[in-house]
Amino acid sequence: MAILPLPLPLISLFFFLLLSSTCIATTTTCTTPPDHGSTLHIIHAFGPCSPLHPTSPFPSWASFLTSQNDRDASRLQFLSSLATAAGGHRSFVPIAPGRQLLQIPNYVVRARVGSPPQSFLAALDTSNDAAWFPCSSCVGCSSASASFSPSLSSTFRQIPCGSPQCSQVPNPSCQISSCAFNLTYGSSSVQAVLSQDSLSLASDVINTYAFGCLQKVTGSSIPPQGLLGLGRGPLSFLSQTKNMYASTFSYCLPSFKSLNFSGTLRLGPKGQPLRIKTTPLLFNPRRSSFYYVNMTGIRVGRRVVPIPASALAFDTATGAGTIVDSGTMFTRLVAPAYTAMRDEFRRRVAAPLAPPLGGFDTCYNVSVAVPTVTFMFAGPMEVTLPEENVVIHSTAGGITCLAMAAAPEGVNAVLNVIANMQQQNHRVLFDVPNARIGFSRELCTAA
């Protein structure tokens, strides 16, 4: 087995050791398969071969879970606020949703900007419309990540004031004759210029892609790498590339323990699965980016658990309903739905509970038989989750925890979020023209 030229990032190694059920050597082989056609390879940012380097390792599994639950809670607060917002700019949010959420993004792909192309990592976010990259003149941007140099690109231009695109950004203003905008979020503020250049993904080139070129950042909430929003708003990637990709994409998200860029993001209708069960997409005009679906129930083992219809109902006025989201790590359910699912899970496991760990309230320190959990949707479509999508195992201490939770307190808890751990090793199809989302099992984790 080849030895890496640099030490494996401690946090990635620690996380892999904790979540993997098998032992690994202290060295591993990291490969980077080439992107091709309209297919990009995806890596989990916490994986052993992730090119992202966290600033410090977590001292324990519990501290990691607590940290991630804090990030998820912050994201839930952000998503809920968007879902219930009565108006205002919705289509272009040039920063990561959630406090510090994407400082270590869950999933990243490789992107190139400009002519000649400059390479970046870009975080995927299905609940965001934004695309942005830190620019070389940025004050306060992280020096640990690559920055885009507009002067080195022959195709770069700034979008002028008064353009239709300028009306889509938050707090637009004129910087000489260019469209500038600023945004305050959490502990950070951002100043950027709305710009346009070529964006290269795999073998494809989008010649005139609009994105935020970051000029000034204050605070610690802004992620250092780029962001590729896959929402449905007017300035989203899907809207800007609809003539190329027909507002259609799918992905297979690898698990945390995947060594390499083994997951894939497939753009456009070509190559999408033909035999796949789907459920209708729902539209909330208050948050056009969200991928709402009609979840009708949850089954644990063979039993459909008793959930009040109001806990799953779609309501555009309150933002209630269920969304499929790539940026939240662990599925969050409104309290009545979570309690019903959790209680039946506990009943079927029938083992003594261990103390809560990292925000998870259903943990065991003995070997248990894990029942399947099935999400039921209109269509009908059912997504039955095997053990790897239902629980997290710790090799250090032999602890098993149900990897879902109730919506955090203090949040307008009307939104159910089907998160990325429950989507791992599934091909998830987003077919916007036909208003449907599909799931099919696909193993894309490279051990």
C-alpha positions in Angstrom: 0.0 0.0 0.0 1.4 3.4 -1.0 2.5 5.8 1.7 1.1 9.3 1.4 3.6 12.1 1.0 1.8 14.1 3.7 0.3 13.0 7.0 -3.4 12.2 6.9 -5.4 15.0 8.4 -6.0 14.1 12.1 -9.7 14.9 12.2 -10.4 12.9 9.0 -8.5 9.9 10.3 -10.2 10.2 13.7 -13.6 10.4 12.1 -13.0 7.5 9.8 -11.8 5.3 12.7 -14.8 6.1 14.7 -17.4 5.6 12.0 -15.9 2.6 10.2 -16.7 -0.8 11.5 -13.4 -2.2 10.3 -9.8 -1.5 11.1 -7.6 0.3 8.7 -3.8 0.7 8.4 -2.2 4.0 9.4 -1.6 4.8 5.8 -4.0 4.6 2.9 -3.9 5.2 -0.9 -5.7 8.2 -2.0 -6.6 8.5 -5.7 -8.3 11.2 -7.6 -10.4 9.8 -10.6 -10.9 12.3 -13.4 -14.2 13.9 -13.9 -15.6 13.2 -17.4 -18.5 14.2 -19.6 -21.2 15.8 -17.4 -20.3 13.7 -14.4 -18.3 15.1 -11.4 -16.9 13.0 -8.6 -17.9 13.8 -5.1 -16.0 13.4 -1.9 -17.1 13.7 1.7 -15.2 16.5 3.4 -14.6 14.4 6.5 -13.3 11.4 4.5 -9.7 10.1 5.0 -8.6 11.5 1.7 -10.4 14.8 1.9 -8.2 17.7 0.6 -9.8 20.0 3.2 -7.8 20.3 6.4 -9.7 21.1 9.6 -7.9 23.4 12.0 -7.8 21.0 14.9 -9.0 17.4 15.7 -11.9 16.6 17.8 -10.9 15.1 21.2 -13.6 12.5 21.2 -16.5 11.0 19.2 -19.0 12.8 21.5 -17.4 16.1 20.8 -17.6 15.5 17.1 -21.3 14.6 17.3 -22.0 17.6 19.5 -20.2 19.9 17.0 -22.0 18.5 14.0 -25.4 18.7 15.8 -24.6 22.3 16.6 -24.0 22.9 12.9 -27.1 21.0 11.9 -29.1 23.0 14.5 -27.8 26.2 13.0 -28.7 25.1 9.5 -32.2 24.1 10.6 -32.6 27.5 12.0 -31.5 29.1 8.8 -33.7 26.8 6.6 -36.7 27.3 8.8 -36.3 31.1 8.6 -36.2 30.9 4.8 -39.2 28.6 4.6 -41.3 31.0 6.7 -40.0 34.3 5.3 -42.8 36.4 3.8 -40.8 38.0 1.1 -37.6 39.7 0.2 -34.7 38.4 -1.9 -34.7 34.7 -2.0 -32.8 33.7 -5.1 -29.2 34.6 -4.3 -27.6 34.1 -0.9 -23.8 34.3 -1.4 -22.7 32.8 1.8 -23.1 29.4 3.4 -26.5 28.7 5.0 -26.0 28.1 8.7 -23.5 29.4 11.2 -20.1 28.0 10.2 -21.9 25.3 8.3 -19.6 25.1 5.3 -16.3 25.9 7.0 -16.0 22.1 6.6 -18.7 21.4 4.0 -20.2 17.9 3.9 -19.6 17.3 0.2 -17.4 18.9 -2.4 -16.7 18.7 -6.1 -14.0 20.1 -8.3 -14.7 23.2 -10.4 -12.6 25.5 -12.6 -13.3 29.2 -13.3 -11.9 31.6 -15.9 -9.8 31.4 -19.1 -7.4 29.8 -18.6 -9.2 27.8 -15.9 -8.3 28.2 -12.2 -9.1 25.2 -10.0 -11.3 25.2 -6.8 -13.3 23.0 -4.6 -16.9 23.9 -4.4 -19.4 22.8 -1.7 -22.7 21.3 -2.9 -25.9 22.7 -1.4 -29.3 21.8 -2.8 -31.1 24.4 -0.6 -29.1 27.3 -1.9 -29.0 29.2 -5.2 -25.6 30.8 -4.8 -22.4 30.4 -6.6 -19.4 32.4 -5.2 -15.6 32.2 -5.0 -13.1 34.1 -2.9 -11.2 36.5 -5.2 -7.6 37.5 -4.9 -8.3 41.0 -3.8 -10.5 39.8 -0.9 -9.8 41.3 2.5 -10.4 38.8 5.2 -10.8 35.7 3.1 -9.0 32.6 4.2 -5.4 32.3 3.1 -5.6 28.5 3.4 -7.7 28.1 0.2 -7.3 29.1 -3.4 -8.6 32.4 -4.6 -9.7 33.4 -8.0 -7.6 36.0 -9.8 -9.8 38.0 -12.2 -6.8 39.7 -13.9 -5.6 36.3 -15.1 -8.8 35.4 -16.9 -9.4 36.8 -20.3 -13.2 36.1 -20.1 -13.9 37.7 -16.7 -16.2 40.7 -16.5 -18.2 42.5 -13.8 -21.9 42.7 -14.2 -23.1 46.3 -14.5 -25.6 48.1 -12.3 -29.1 48.0 -13.6 -28.8 44.6 -15.2 -31.6 42.1 -14.5 -29.2 39.9 -12.6 -28.3 42.7 -10.2 -31.9 43.0 -9.1 -31.7 39.4 -7.8 -28.9 39.9 -5.3 -29.4 41.1 -1.7 -28.8 44.8 -1.0 -27.5 45.7 -4.5 -25.5 48.9 -5.0 -23.2 50.4 -7.6 -19.4 50.2 -7.2 -18.4 52.7 -9.9 -20.5 51.0 -12.7 -20.5 47.4 -11.4 -23.2 45.6 -9.4 -22.0 45.2 -5.8 -23.9 43.7 -2.9 -23.4 43.2 0.8 -24.9 40.9 3.4 -24.6 40.5 7.1 -25.1 37.0 8.4 -24.4 35.6 11.9 -21.0 36.9 13.0 -19.9 37.8 9.5 -20.4 40.4 6.8 -19.7 40.0 3.1 -19.0 42.5 0.4 -18.9 41.1 -3.2 -19.1 42.1 -6.8 -21.5 40.2 -9.0 -19.3 38.9 -11.8 -19.4 36.6 -14.8 -16.9 34.2 -16.3 -16.6 30.7 -17.7 -17.3 27.8 -15.3 -15.9 24.4 -16.1 -17.3 21.3 -14.6 -16.0 17.9 -15.8 -15.9 18.2 -19.6 -18.5 20.9 -19.8 -18.0 24.7 -20.0 -20.6 27.3 -19.1 -19.3 30.4 -20.8 -21.2 33.2 -19.0 -21.8 32.1 -15.4 -22.8 34.7 -12.8 -21.3 34.4 -9.4 -20.3 36.5 -6.4 -16.6 37.5 -6.4 -15.9 38.1 -2.7 -14.1 41.4 -2.0 -14.3 41.7 1.8 -15.2 39.3 4.6 -15.4 40.0 8.3 -16.1 37.4 11.0 -15.6 33.6 11.1 -18.8 32.3 9.5 -17.7 32.3 5.9 -16.3 29.1 4.4 -12.9 29.4 2.6 -13.8 27.5 -0.6 -16.4 28.1 -3.3 -20.1 27.3 -3.2 -22.2 25.6 -5.9 -25.9 26.1 -5.1 -28.2 23.5 -6.7 -31.5 25.2 -5.8 -34.2 26.3 -8.2 -34.2 30.2 -8.0 -33.6 32.6 -11.0 -29.9 32.9 -10.4 -29.3 29.3 -9.4 -27.0 26.9 -11.3 -30.0 25.0 -12.6 -31.6 28.2 -14.0 -28.4 29.5 -15.6 -27.6 26.1 -17.2 -31.2 25.0 -18.1 -30.4 25.0 -21.9 -27.4 22.7 -21.2 -28.7 20.4 -18.4 -32.5 20.8 -18.7 -32.7 21.6 -14.9 -32.0 17.9 -14.1 -29.3 16.3 -12.0 -28.6 13.4 -9.7 -26.1 12.4 -7.2 -24.8 9.5 -5.2 -23.3 10.6 -1.9 -20.5 8.4 -0.5 -20.4 7.6 3.2 -18.1 9.2 5.6 -15.5 6.4 5.3 -15.1 6.6 1.5 -11.4 6.9 0.8 -11.7 8.8 -2.5 -13.9 10.9 -4.8 -16.2 7.9 -5.2 -19.5 9.6 -5.3 -20.8 11.3 -8.4 -22.8 14.3 -9.4 -24.5 13.7 -12.8 -25.7 16.8 -14.7 -28.4 16.7 -17.3 -31.0 14.1 -18.3 -28.5 11.9 -20.1 -27.4 8.8 -18.2 -30.0 9.2 -15.4 -31.7 6.0 -14.2 -34.7 5.0 -16.2 -36.1 2.5 -13.6 -36.4 4.6 -10.5 -39.4 5.2 -8.2 -40.2 8.9 -7.8 -42.4 11.2 -5.8 -43.8 14.6 -6.9 -41.8 17.8 -6.2 -43.9 20.4 -4.3 -43.4 24.1 -4.8 -43.3 26.7 -2.0 -43.3 30.3 -3.5 -41.8 31.6 -0.2 -38.7 29.5 -0.8 -38.5 28.4 -4.4 -35.1 26.8 -3.9 -36.3 24.1 -1.5 -37.0 20.6 -2.8 -40.2 19.9 -0.9 -41.8 16.4 -1.1 -44.9 14.9 0.4 -43.8 12.4 3.1 -46.8 10.4 4.1 -45.4 8.2 6.9 -42.5 6.3 8.4 -42.2 2.6 9.0 -39.9 1.0 11.5 -39.5 -2.7 10.6 -42.9 -3.7 9.4 -44.9 -1.2 11.5 -46.1 2.2 10.3 -45.7 4.4 13.3 -48.5 6.7 14.4 -47.6 10.2 13.3 -50.2 13.1 13.3 -51.0 14.2 9.8 -50.2 17.8 10.8 -46.6 16.8 11.5 -46.0 15.9 7.8 -48.4 18.3 6.1 -47.1 20.7 3.4 -48.1 24.3 4.1 -46.7 27.2 2.1 -47.9 29.8 4.6 -46.0 28.3 7.6 -43.1 26.6 5.6 -44.2 23.2 7.0 -43.4 20.0 5.2 -40.5 17.8 4.2 -37.4 18.8 2.1 -34.5 16.8 0.7 -31.3 18.5 1.7 -27.6 17.8 0.9 -26.2 20.2 3.5 -27.7 18.8 6.8 -25.8 15.7 8.0 -28.4 14.0 10.2 -32.2 13.8 9.4 -34.3 16.1 11.6 -38.0 15.5 12.1 -40.5 17.6 13.9 -41.1 16.4 17.4 -44.3 14.3 17.0 -42.8 12.5 14.0 -39.4 11.9 15.6 -40.9 10.8 18.9 -43.2 8.2 17.2 -40.3 6.8 15.0 -37.8 6.8 17.9 -40.2 5.1 20.4 -40.9 2.3 17.9 -37.2 1.9 17.1 -36.5 1.6 20.9 -39.3 -1.0 21.2 -37.9 -3.1 18.4 -34.3 -2.9 19.6 -35.4 -3.9 23.1 -32.1 -3.2 24.8 -31.1 -1.0 27.7 -30.4 2.6 26.6 -27.0 4.1 27.2 -26.6 7.8 28.2 -27.3 10.3 25.3 -24.3 11.2 23.3 -23.6 14.3 21.3 -27.3 15.3 21.1 -28.5 11.8 20.1 -31.0 10.4 22.6 -31.1 6.8 21.5 -27.8 5.1 22.1 -26.7 1.6 23.1 -23.4 0.2 24.5 -24.3 -3.4 23.8 -24.7 -5.2 20.4 -28.1 -4.6 19.0 -30.1 -5.8 16.0 -31.0 -2.6 14.0 -34.4 -2.5 12.3 -34.9 -0.9 9.0 -36.5 2.5 8.8 -38.6 3.3 5.7 -39.6 6.9 4.6 -42.9 6.7 2.8 -43.8 9.3 0.1 -46.6 10.1 -2.3 -46.3 8.4 -5.6 -46.1 6.0 -4.0 -42.3 5.9 -3.3 -40.7 4.2 -0.4 -37.0 4.6 0.7 -36.0 1.7 3.0 -32.8 2.5 4.9 -30.4 -0.3 5.8 -28.4 -0.2 9.0 -25.6 2.0 7.6 -28.1 4.8 7.0 -29.9 4.4 10.3 -27.2 4.3 13.0 -23.7 5.4 13.7 -21.3 3.0 15.2 -18.2 3.8 17.3 -15.3 1.4 17.2 -14.0 3.2 20.3 -16.3 2.1 23.1 -18.8 0.0 21.2 -21.5 2.6 21.1 -24.4 2.6 18.6 -26.7 5.7 18.2 -29.8 6.3 16.1 -28.5 8.9 13.6 -31.6 11.1 13.5 -32.9 13.7 15.9 -35.8 16.0 16.6 -35.8 19.5 15.3 -33.8 21.7 17.8 -35.6 23.7 20.4 -35.9 27.4 19.6 -36.5 26.7 15.9 -39.8 27.1 14.1 -40.0 23.4 14.2 -42.3 22.7 11.2 -39.7 21.5 8.7 -38.7 17.8 8.3 -35.3 17.5 6.6 -34.1 14.3 4.9 -30.4 14.8 5.4 -27.3 13.5 3.7 -26.4 10.5 5.9 -29.8 9.0 5.1 -29.2 9.7 1.4 -25.7 8.1 1.3 -25.3 5.2 -1.2 -28.5 6.1 -3.0 -28.9 7.7 -6.5 -31.1 10.7 -5.8 -32.6 12.2 -8.9 -33.8 15.8 -9.1 -36.0 16.2 -12.2 -37.3 19.7 -12.1 -39.1 19.9 -15.5 -41.1 16.8 -14.6 -41.5 18.0 -11.0 -40.2 14.8 -9.3 -37.5 13.4 -7.1 -36.4 9.7 -7.2 -34.4 7.4 -5.0 -32.7 4.1 -6.0 -30.0 2.2 -4.1 -26.5 2.6 -5.5 -23.3 1.8 -3.7 -20.8 4.6 -4.3 -18.6 4.3 -1.2 -15.0 3.3 -2.0 -13.5 1.3 0.9 
